[in-house]
Amino acid sequence: MSSRILTDFDLLVPETVPEALEMLNRLQDQVTVVSGGTDVLVAMKFGFDTPYGMSLAKLAGLNYLEFDPQQGLRVGARTTITQLLESPEVKQYYPAIWESAVNFATPQIRNTATLVGNLLRASPAGDGSCAVYALGGKLVFSNEAGEREVDIDDLWVGYATTARNKDELATELRIPIPAANSINAFKRMTRVNEDLAKLNVAVNLTMDGNVCTDARVAMGCVAATPVRLRQTEDLLKGAEINEESLKSLMATVSAEITPIDDQRSTAEYRKQVSGVMVKRAIEQARDRVTA
Amino acid sequence: MNKLSVNLRVNGRGYDLEVASNKTLLEVLRDQLNLPDTKYGCGTGECGACTVLIDGEVVNSCLTLAAAADGREIRTAVGLEKNGQLHPVQQAFIEETAVQCGYCIPGMVVKSVGLLEKNPDPSEEEIRHWLEGNICRCTGYEKIVDAVKSASKKMASAEVKAVG
């Protein structure tokens, strides 16, 4: 076999959340948590190394997806991308998440990878991260002392780094119910479907007729973390959505991002297409409503 | 590095094993259980050569820790035949000459079985979307897609016969 073999580590396989939290409290950052493992195991094959791995494969009770028309969506830490795709409520109320799940890597990965894991890997290219960022939400972290909520706006603190403390386990993602008259959508750009995105974007707009009254716009692959395009959001608020306003919006998006050249694209190309992608995401959300 | 005791059910047979903590399911299938039908391609979940069914779901065995598969039902390409008869998907791959070098084929076959068990009558678009994540460097995919379509028809008519 090739040199892509996993580093040596002791594997912990907790069966309950308290058991997992005790291990994390005792071993702190000596532990790498493996849930779906589709990304972190690849990192471990390329040398990322901690003395312990902790598989969540036997952790019961965290693979739920619960929708409440008042409270919104609760996504357990072990809930897979396939589970999101199979949910009619996700498709109806959170199309941005559903659209990010349709072309999320491959069927094998979708069956294993989790949405919470996608957020915690903190890749700037995460499709799930981008979609959730536009919708807003809170991630629940537990440790032996209790639990706390971290707003998605405060989750990513740097490249591949989150606000998670080393004794904490993420247990649940809470996404609010979208505002009445709001529309949301996700779009990504790749060479072929199963590639990581060269650019992704998600929008969540609250509309009063054709006028946008509130907006969240998230973009990935254009900075060290997924980013919100705050100036674009400000321009959208109070604006009528029409060909003219979308055209002027397109021109300003690129000033808000700081992409780099990498194996999937170039900074220049990303800057050029970023505005178009925002426009198309807004059109996609709008067209879905009129259809 | 620790070892863990696991029970794997592979192709209908139970195995009690000690597996090293960092072994993937693919390594255990090939090296400990001597089942080399599941292939190593990229090792990073991109090519699909290592695809197996775990409790009926397609999974990359190169990205599955063997210890995490404890107690699960695993099926590989070699376990698809019944009573010496090839699975209709395997038969269709032969009849449609969907095989050239053959390296990707166990993964392709397992992946296709995973589709048809959930969606017995997929459209061509659904077949192509489903086969993303399984890379073939020989065939250009046309014959593989034809084989899945043909298997789908055969399995439907076999079902009608069985019912009739």
Interface residues (C-beta under 8 A of the other chain):
Chain A: M1 S2 R4 I5 L6 T7 D8 F9 D10 L11 V13 V34 G37 T38 L41 V42 K45 G53 S55 A57 K58 T82 A105 T106 P107 Q108 I109 N111 T112 V192 N193 E194
Chain B: M1 N2 L4 S21 N22 K23 T24 E27 Y40 C42 G43 T44 G45 E46 G48 T51 E57 V58 V59 N60 L63 T64 L65 A67 A68 A69 D70 K111 G114 H129 W130 E132 G133 N134
